[in-house]
Amino acid sequence: MKRLLIISLVALAACNNSNKNTAPASQFPVSMVNNPNTASGVDTVAAARKPTMDFTDTLHDFGMIHEKEVVEYDFSFVNNGKTPLLINSAVGSCGCTVPSYPHDPVPPGQKAVMKVTFNSAGKKGHQEKTVTIHTNTIRGIQMLFIKADIAPEGK
């Protein structure tokens, strides 16, 4: 009997804690995230209203740089959609590639920049790195690419 009472109290406490409808401050309101996918296919009206992330270019070649050199490039983009663009995250393929992006929604028609910093310390030869961006666009994921040829230190 005691065992049943303890299990019931634990389950009740778990249910009470999980029912709290609070979202972390870093999340965007549900009203700003519209998924056009439905059980019966794609809602074309909702899909047409989605934001876009249209880059001027998605590949930058730094050319020849020296080992330990830190270089950066601004990838310009515009939201040509009809609703605000939300960037949930942007992650480099390794610790040497660090993206910096707007954390506030990008309104329709607005231009913005994603800065990508590449640290060539410990790198040699030809390098190719990526940045993966998670957004509320119809595609959901956007990729950026950088490359460089690293000259050994002292040459």
Residue pairs with C-beta under 8 A, 6 or more apart in sequence:
28 86
28 105
28 136
32 83
32 84
32 86
32 105
32 136
33 86
33 136
34 46
34 49
34 50
34 83
34 136
35 46
36 42
36 43
36 44
36 45
36 46
36 47
36 50
36 138
37 43
47 138
48 82
49 81
49 82
49 83
50 81
50 82
50 83
50 136
50 137
50 138
51 79
51 81
51 82
51 83
51 84
51 85
51 86
51 106
51 108
51 135
51 136
51 137
52 78
52 79
52 80
52 81
52 85
52 137
52 138
53 77
53 79
53 85
53 87
53 133
53 135
53 137
53 142
54 77
54 78
54 79
54 80
55 75
55 76
55 77
55 142
55 144
56 75
56 76
56 77
57 75
58 75
58 142
58 143
58 144
58 145
59 144
59 145
59 146
59 147
60 73
60 75
60 116
60 144
60 145
60 146
60 147
61 146
61 147
61 148
62 71
62 73
62 118
62 146
62 147
62 148
63 148
63 149
64 148
64 149
64 151
65 71
65 120
65 148
65 149
65 150
65 151
66 120
66 150
66 151
66 153
66 155
67 120
67 121
67 122
67 123
67 124
67 150
67 151
67 152
67 153
68 120
68 121
68 153
69 120
70 117
70 118
70 119
70 120
70 121
71 117
71 118
71 120
71 148
72 115
72 116
72 117
72 118
73 115
73 116
73 118
73 146
74 113
74 114
74 115
75 113
75 114
75 115
75 116
75 144
76 111
76 112
76 113
77 111
77 112
77 113
77 114
78 109
78 110
78 111
78 112
79 85
79 106
79 107
79 108
79 109
79 110
79 112
80 108
80 109
81 108
81 137
82 108
83 108
84 105
84 106
84 107
84 108
85 105
85 106
85 107
85 112
85 135
85 136
85 137
86 105
86 106
86 135
86 136
87 101
87 102
87 103
87 106
87 133
87 134
87 135
88 134
88 135
88 136
89 133
89 134
90 99
90 100
90 101
90 114
90 131
90 132
90 133
90 134
91 99
91 131
91 132
92 98
92 99
92 116
92 129
92 130
92 131
93 129
93 130
93 131
93 132
94 129
96 118
96 119
96 120
96 121
96 122
96 123
96 129
97 116
97 117
97 118
97 129
97 130
97 131
97 146
98 116
98 117
98 118
98 119
99 114
99 115
99 116
99 117
99 131
99 133
99 144
100 114
100 115
100 116
100 117
101 112
101 114
101 115
101 133
102 112
102 113
102 114
106 112
114 131
114 133
114 144
116 131
116 144
116 146
118 127
118 129
118 146
118 148
120 127
120 148
120 150
123 150
124 150
124 152
125 149
125 150
126 147
126 148
126 149
126 150
127 147
127 148
127 149
127 150
128 145
128 146
128 147
129 145
129 146
129 147
130 143
130 144
130 145
130 146
131 143
131 144
131 145
131 146
132 141
132 142
132 143
133 141
133 142
133 143
133 144
134 140
134 141
135 141
135 142
